[in-house]
């Protein structure tokens, strides 16, 4: 009887430790997934900001390219007029 009682006590303790460990694993899993989701959300926000910035820089680049084309065309006209006037 004494051995049976001791075995039952040990079994209850083991089940209690198993239950506590299972709860801890569950809590850690939840925490891990929350952190992973936050990391993904942060990365998406950063990527969106970068894509927006790239769009702004591309628009600026296009504007500068158009302005440069106009300046080069104006310089070409000036050179043609100079060559005509130099004759």
C-alpha positions in Angstrom: 0.0 0.0 0.0 2.8 2.3 0.9 4.5 1.7 -2.5 1.2 2.3 -4.3 0.7 5.6 -2.5 4.2 6.6 -3.2 3.8 5.7 -6.9 0.5 7.6 -7.1 2.2 10.7 -5.5 5.1 10.5 -8.0 2.7 10.1 -10.9 0.7 13.2 -9.8 3.9 15.2 -9.5 5.0 14.0 -12.9 1.6 14.9 -14.4 1.8 18.3 -12.8 5.2 19.0 -14.2 4.1 17.8 -17.6 1.0 20.0 -17.4 3.2 23.0 -16.4 5.7 22.3 -19.1 2.9 22.0 -21.7 1.5 25.4 -20.6 4.9 26.9 -20.8 5.4 25.6 -24.3 2.0 26.9 -25.3 2.8 30.3 -23.9 6.2 30.4 -25.6 4.6 29.4 -28.9 2.1 32.1 -28.6 4.8 34.6 -27.8 6.9 33.4 -30.6 4.1 33.7 -33.2 3.2 37.2 -31.9 6.8 38.3 -32.3 7.1 36.8 -35.7 3.9 38.5 -36.8 5.2 41.8 -35.5 8.5 41.4 -37.3 6.6 40.6 -40.6 4.4 43.7 -40.1 7.4 45.9 -39.3 9.2 44.6 -42.4 6.1 45.2 -44.6 5.8 48.8 -43.3 9.5 49.4 -44.0 9.2 47.9 -47.5 6.2 50.1 -48.2 8.1 53.2 -47.1 11.1 52.2 -49.3 8.9 51.5 -52.3 7.3 54.9 -51.8 10.7 56.6 -51.6 11.8 54.7 -54.7 8.7 56.0 -56.5 9.5 59.6 -55.4 13.1 59.3 -56.6 12.1 57.8 -59.9 9.7 60.7 -60.4 12.4 63.2 -59.6 14.8 61.4 -62.0 12.2 61.5 -64.8 11.6 65.2 -64.1 15.4 65.9 -64.2 15.8 63.9 -67.4 13.0 65.9 -69.1 14.6 69.2 -68.0 18.0 68.1 -69.2 16.5 67.1 -72.6 15.0 70.6 -72.8 18.3 72.2 -71.9 20.2 70.1 -74.4 17.6 71.0 -77.1 18.0 74.7 -76.2 21.8 74.4 -76.3 21.5 72.8 -79.8 19.4 75.6 -81.0 21.8 78.2 -79.6 24.7 76.4 -81.3 22.8 76.4 -84.7 22.0 80.1 -84.3 25.7 80.8 -83.5 26.9 78.9 -86.5 24.5 80.8 -88.7 25.6 84.2 -87.2 29.3 83.3 -87.6 28.9 82.8 -91.4 
